């Protein structure tokens, strides 16, 4: 599948911003089965300082700063990626039991396993509470294959939790999500990660996009898509395997990976510090266009050669 993604963020300030520093994690990374054909970050007003680097997790980070006064900020990420289908179906019985994987990860000194151990530990937004261990435990009876257990956990979250974008914010604790059984994709990913870590397993948070389709007979609405989140579990003999509890599916050719980390705080698409500005308003528009199924919308345009290319 060939996709073009436009992710536009627009800030308006009640008062003049004198200066500011920002970080963006909005450019897709190259991963198995995902090829990045082009990517650019267009910033208005043009920043006085612009740098790109890889963070600890290998995510692409653009840092930019302003020294000139401004009353608005527009950041647009334009990317084109190709997603290759998985070769064969995922075997949920492959890779041994969840206890064997847990113990192998704890004992191994292999470089990849050592890196994966970071994702067993608590992180700023996900701590291994007793309630999470209790909720996750029915999916992990003794001897159950790891991937089958994680798939069962994903299905339970999908069945038992209600998608409710009005219920949570970025700061809503997991305990509240678990008690009221509602939230959004970020909450469901954090919930699964907490349950897995409570079992001694390595799990990470993945941010990106997913292709959405309009209701039958209705046109696509440009800008009506949104960022998405899911999680991955680590098996020493297999590597990282993705699961999407919001949609109850193993991500395939419809999921586009941007970044991953311990939780959302590691992969925030855009954050920063400003001096001045007063009250602020924010608008975000995301569009994921399947180029194999539709013609590009003129609003997408082409990547600006003067902007950062990836």
JODA-V225535 format. One record per residue. N is the residue number from 1. SS is DSSP state (h for helix, s for strand, l for the rest). PHI is phi in degrees with one decimal (* if undefined). OMEGA is omega in whole degrees, 0 to 359 (NA if undefined). Layout:
<<N:SS:PHI:OMEGA> <N:SS:PHI:OMEGA>>
This chain:
<<1:l:*:179> <2:s:-110.3:183> <3:s:-121.2:168> <4:s:-119.3:185> <5:s:-119.0:174> <6:s:-123.1:181> <7:s:-122.6:186> <8:s:-113.1:177> <9:s:-121.9:185> <10:s:-131.7:176> <11:s:-108.9:171> <12:s:-125.9:184> <13:s:-114.1:180> <14:s:-68.1:180> <15:s:-128.1:182> <16:s:-65.4:171> <17:s:-92.4:183> <18:s:-81.1:179> <19:s:-162.0:181> <20:s:-167.6:178> <21:s:-131.5:185> <22:s:-135.2:172> <23:s:-129.0:179> <24:s:-123.3:170> <25:l:-120.3:187> <26:l:-126.4:181> <27:l:-101.3:183> <28:l:-59.9:177> <29:l:-100.6:177> <30:l:-83.2:179> <31:s:-137.1:177> <32:l:-53.4:180> <33:l:74.3:176> <34:s:-125.4:178> <35:s:-111.3:178> <36:s:-95.7:180> <37:s:-78.3:178> <38:s:-160.3:175> <39:s:-159.8:180> <40:s:-150.6:177> <41:s:-120.5:182> <42:s:-106.6:187> <43:s:-122.0:179> <44:s:-136.5:7> <45:l:-74.2:180> <46:l:-60.0:181> <47:l:-73.4:177> <48:l:-80.7:178> <49:s:-141.2:184> <50:s:-143.4:180> <51:s:-144.8:176> <52:s:-123.4:181> <53:s:-150.6:171> <54:s:-104.1:179> <55:l:-85.5:184> <56:l:-56.0:183> <57:l:-92.1:180> <58:l:86.4:177> <59:l:-76.4:177> <60:s:-80.4:182> <61:s:-121.0:174> <62:s:-106.9:176> <63:s:-105.5:179> <64:s:-145.3:185> <65:s:-135.4:178> <66:s:-123.0:172> <67:l:-117.2:180> <68:l:-93.9:179> <69:l:-63.5:176> <70:s:-157.3:181> <71:s:-114.2:178> <72:s:-149.5:178> <73:s:-141.4:177> <74:s:-121.2:178> <75:s:-125.9:182> <76:s:-124.3:175> <77:s:-100.8:176> <78:s:-116.8:183> <79:s:-140.7:172> <80:s:-130.8:184> <81:s:-132.9:174> <82:s:-119.9:178> <83:s:-110.1:179> <84:l:-90.6:178> <85:l:-68.1:177> <86:l:-67.8:178> <87:l:-81.2:183> <88:l:85.3:180> <89:l:-81.0:176> <90:l:-69.9:179> <91:l:-89.3:183> <92:l:-70.2:180> <93:l:-98.8:181> <94:l:-84.5:169> <95:l:96.7:176> <96:l:86.7:183> <97:s:-72.8:180> <98:h:-66.8:178> <99:h:-67.6:178> <100:h:-62.5:178> <101:h:-67.7:177> <102:h:-59.9:183> <103:h:-69.9:179> <104:h:-63.3:179> <105:h:-64.9:182> <106:h:-69.5:184> <107:h:-92.5:190> <108:l:-75.0:174> <109:l:-112.1:174> <110:l:-61.0:186> <111:h:-57.5:181> <112:h:-66.3:179> <113:h:-67.8:177> <114:h:-62.5:177> <115:h:-65.1:181> <116:h:-66.1:181> <117:h:-61.7:176> <118:h:-55.4:187> <119:h:-91.3:171> <120:h:-90.8:186> <121:l:-79.3:173> <122:l:-61.2:177> <123:s:-133.3:187> <124:l:-52.4:185> <125:l:-108.5:182> <126:s:-135.3:175> <127:l:-117.6:185> <128:l:-81.1:180> <129:l:-77.3:178> <130:h:-60.0:181> <131:h:-61.5:179> <132:h:-71.4:176> <133:h:-61.4:181> <134:h:-66.7:180> <135:h:-67.6:184> <136:h:-76.6:190> <137:h:-58.5:179> <138:h:-59.7:178> <139:h:-81.4:187> <140:l:-124.0:174> <141:l:-69.8:182> <142:l:-55.8:174> <143:l:81.4:182> <144:l:-72.4:177> <145:s:-56.1:185> <146:h:-54.6:186> <147:h:-67.2:176> <148:h:-65.8:179> <149:h:-64.0:181> <150:h:-67.4:178> <151:h:-62.1:178> <152:h:-64.0:177> <153:h:-61.1:178> <154:h:-57.9:181> <155:h:-63.2:180> <156:h:-64.7:178> <157:h:-62.0:180> <158:h:-63.0:183> <159:h:-75.8:193> <160:h:-98.3:180> <161:l:-116.3:181> <162:s:-99.0:175> <163:s:-74.9:184> <164:l:-143.1:182> <165:l:-68.3:180> <166:l:-92.2:189> <167:l:-86.1:186> <168:l:-116.1:171> <169:l:-125.0:180> <170:l:-62.9:184> <171:l:-102.8:180> <172:l:-66.8:182> <173:l:-70.4:180> <174:h:-61.5:180> <175:h:-58.9:179> <176:h:-69.9:178> <177:h:-61.1:182> <178:h:-67.2:181> <179:h:-67.5:186> <180:h:-94.9:176> <181:l:54.8:176> <182:s:-155.9:181> <183:s:163.9:180> <184:l:-128.7:187> <185:h:-56.8:178> <186:h:-60.3:181> <187:h:-65.6:182> <188:h:-67.4:176> <189:h:-65.6:178> <190:h:-61.3:180> <191:h:-60.7:180> <192:h:-62.8:179> <193:h:-61.2:179> <194:h:-62.8:179> <195:h:-64.5:181> <196:h:-69.6:178> <197:h:-64.3:178> <198:h:-65.2:176> <199:l:-93.4:181> <200:l:84.0:181> <201:l:-100.2:179> <202:l:-89.9:180> <203:s:-142.0:181> <204:s:-128.4:181> <205:s:-94.8:181> <206:s:-119.8:176> <207:s:-110.8:179> <208:s:174.3:182> <209:s:-138.5:175> <210:s:-137.2:178> <211:l:-68.8:177> <212:l:-114.5:182> <213:l:-114.6:179> <214:l:-71.5:175> <215:l:-59.1:180> <216:l:-52.9:178> <217:l:84.8:180> <218:l:-110.6:181> <219:l:-76.1:173> <220:l:-67.3:177> <221:l:-101.7:180> <222:l:-63.4:178> <223:l:88.7:185> <224:s:-89.4:178> <225:s:-76.2:182> <226:l:-151.0:172> <227:s:-64.8:183> <228:s:-133.9:179> <229:s:-145.1:175> <230:s:-149.3:182> <231:s:-137.2:175> <232:s:-127.7:173> <233:s:-115.2:183> <234:s:-107.6:173> <235:s:-119.6:186> <236:l:-52.4:183> <237:l:-88.4:184> <238:l:-117.3:187> <239:s:106.6:183> <240:s:-87.1:179> <241:s:-127.1:184> <242:s:-87.4:174> <243:s:-141.5:182> <244:s:-117.3:183> <245:l:-72.0:179> <246:l:-65.5:182> <247:l:-112.2:178> <248:l:55.2:180> <249:s:-153.2:171> <250:l:-84.1:184> <251:l:-53.2:179> <252:l:-126.4:184> <253:l:-87.2:181> <254:l:-101.9:180> <255:s:-105.2:181> <256:s:-116.3:185> <257:s:-88.1:175> <258:s:-105.4:185> <259:s:-156.0:172> <260:s:-145.1:181> <261:s:-169.3:181> <262:l:-70.1:175> <263:l:-161.8:185> <264:h:-57.6:184> <265:h:-61.9:179> <266:h:-83.2:189> <267:l:-129.9:180> <268:l:-50.9:184> <269:l:-57.7:182> <270:s:-150.2:178> <271:s:-148.9:181> <272:s:-179.9:179> <273:s:-127.8:177> <274:s:-125.2:176> <275:s:-113.7:185> <276:s:100.2:174> <277:l:100.1:182> <278:l:63.8:182> <279:l:-66.3:186> <280:s:-126.6:171> <281:s:-119.8:186> <282:s:-133.1:173> <283:s:-129.5:178> <284:s:-129.7:177> <285:s:-132.3:180> <286:s:-126.6:175> <287:s:-134.8:177> <288:s:-113.8:185> <289:s:-108.5:176> <290:s:-81.9:184> <291:l:-70.5:177> <292:l:-78.0:185> <293:l:-118.1:184> <294:l:-151.3:176> <295:l:-84.2:179> <296:l:-57.7:176> <297:l:-79.0:182> <298:l:-60.2:180> <299:l:-66.5:181> <300:l:-68.1:183> <301:l:68.1:178> <302:l:-124.5:179> <303:l:-63.6:182> <304:l:-77.6:183> <305:l:-64.5:180> <306:l:-88.2:179> <307:l:-95.3:185> <308:s:-70.6:179> <309:s:-103.3:180> <310:l:-121.7:NA>>
